[in-house]
Amino acid sequence: MKHADKIMNTQKFKDVLLSAEGIIKQYRSPDCERSIAKGIPIQLLGIFYSYSKMVLPLRIRYRGSSKSFPNGYTYYRRPRDYVHRIYADTFAIYERWTPFLNTN
């Protein structure tokens, strides 16, 4: 029995697989977008780290807004292109793309 087969038969693998697939169905992106799912609450990030290592390599992109105190003082002004993980509200997942190797 190969090492991968041993991992796939564990209860933890099955739990991660079921929970991640349920979340993906709930937050699925429209077919016209490249992402698999989007708008997933940041509290569910740990499940997708495990899923990415065990099942399918994923690229995770964090989403959120600038943060400010009630008095209006902005303590995190996010860059236009991305959000740091600690300030993210949600995230989106994409399939990790690997180019085909040309052997000619």
Secondary structure as GFF3:
##gff-version 3
##sequence-region A 1 104
A	DSSP	alpha_helix	3	8	.	.	.	ID=ss1
A	DSSP	alpha_helix	11	26	.	.	.	ID=ss2
A	DSSP	beta_strand	37	41	.	.	.	ID=ss3
A	DSSP	three_ten_helix	42	44	.	.	.	ID=ss4
A	DSSP	alpha_helix	45	54	.	.	.	ID=ss5
A	DSSP	beta_strand	58	63	.	.	.	ID=ss6
A	DSSP	beta_strand	67	68	.	.	.	ID=ss7
A	DSSP	beta_strand	74	76	.	.	.	ID=ss8
A	DSSP	three_ten_helix	85	87	.	.	.	ID=ss9
A	DSSP	beta_strand	90	95	.	.	.	ID=ss10
###
